[in-house]
Amino acid sequence: MATLDARLAPGFEFLRIAGGFRRIMKTELGQEQLCARCNEPWPMDPEFFKITGRSVGYECKACIQERKRK
């Protein structure tokens, strides 16, 4: 378990969502997820992450768009 704790940002916990683990923090505004690419916390909703059915993307939409442009 020590290896999992080393990858966590302070205040975030691992949650298993549809076959993968996400770094989630519960705030007064709802749940926030850390983007796997930029490591910035964003609200876990369709405006910031690709959500299909029960699955939530690892990267925020801004990082996906940046990667597509390159």
Contacts in CASP RR format, 6 or more apart in sequence:
PFRMAT RR
TARGET T0000
AUTHOR 0000-0000-0000
METHOD contacts of the structure
MODEL  1
MATLDARLAPGFEFLRIAGGFRRIMKTELGQEQLCARCNEPWPMDPEFFK
ITGRSVGYECKACIQERKRK
4 14 0 8 1.000
7 23 0 8 1.000
8 14 0 8 1.000
8 23 0 8 1.000
9 23 0 8 1.000
9 34 0 8 1.000
9 39 0 8 1.000
9 41 0 8 1.000
11 25 0 8 1.000
12 23 0 8 1.000
12 24 0 8 1.000
12 25 0 8 1.000
12 34 0 8 1.000
12 41 0 8 1.000
13 23 0 8 1.000
13 24 0 8 1.000
13 25 0 8 1.000
14 21 0 8 1.000
14 22 0 8 1.000
14 23 0 8 1.000
14 24 0 8 1.000
15 21 0 8 1.000
15 22 0 8 1.000
15 23 0 8 1.000
15 24 0 8 1.000
16 22 0 8 1.000
17 54 0 8 1.000
17 55 0 8 1.000
17 56 0 8 1.000
18 53 0 8 1.000
18 54 0 8 1.000
18 55 0 8 1.000
18 56 0 8 1.000
19 55 0 8 1.000
22 33 0 8 1.000
22 34 0 8 1.000
22 44 0 8 1.000
22 56 0 8 1.000
22 58 0 8 1.000
23 33 0 8 1.000
23 34 0 8 1.000
24 31 0 8 1.000
24 32 0 8 1.000
24 33 0 8 1.000
24 34 0 8 1.000
24 44 0 8 1.000
25 31 0 8 1.000
25 32 0 8 1.000
25 33 0 8 1.000
25 34 0 8 1.000
25 41 0 8 1.000
26 32 0 8 1.000
29 43 0 8 1.000
30 43 0 8 1.000
30 44 0 8 1.000
31 43 0 8 1.000
31 44 0 8 1.000
32 41 0 8 1.000
32 42 0 8 1.000
32 43 0 8 1.000
32 44 0 8 1.000
33 41 0 8 1.000
33 42 0 8 1.000
33 43 0 8 1.000
33 44 0 8 1.000
33 49 0 8 1.000
33 56 0 8 1.000
34 40 0 8 1.000
34 41 0 8 1.000
35 41 0 8 1.000
35 42 0 8 1.000
35 58 0 8 1.000
35 59 0 8 1.000
35 60 0 8 1.000
35 63 0 8 1.000
36 58 0 8 1.000
36 59 0 8 1.000
37 58 0 8 1.000
37 59 0 8 1.000
37 60 0 8 1.000
37 63 0 8 1.000
37 67 0 8 1.000
38 59 0 8 1.000
38 60 0 8 1.000
38 62 0 8 1.000
38 63 0 8 1.000
40 60 0 8 1.000
42 48 0 8 1.000
42 49 0 8 1.000
42 60 0 8 1.000
44 56 0 8 1.000
45 51 0 8 1.000
47 61 0 8 1.000
48 60 0 8 1.000
48 61 0 8 1.000
48 62 0 8 1.000
49 56 0 8 1.000
49 57 0 8 1.000
49 59 0 8 1.000
49 60 0 8 1.000
49 61 0 8 1.000
50 56 0 8 1.000
50 57 0 8 1.000
50 61 0 8 1.000
50 64 0 8 1.000
51 57 0 8 1.000
59 67 0 8 1.000
END
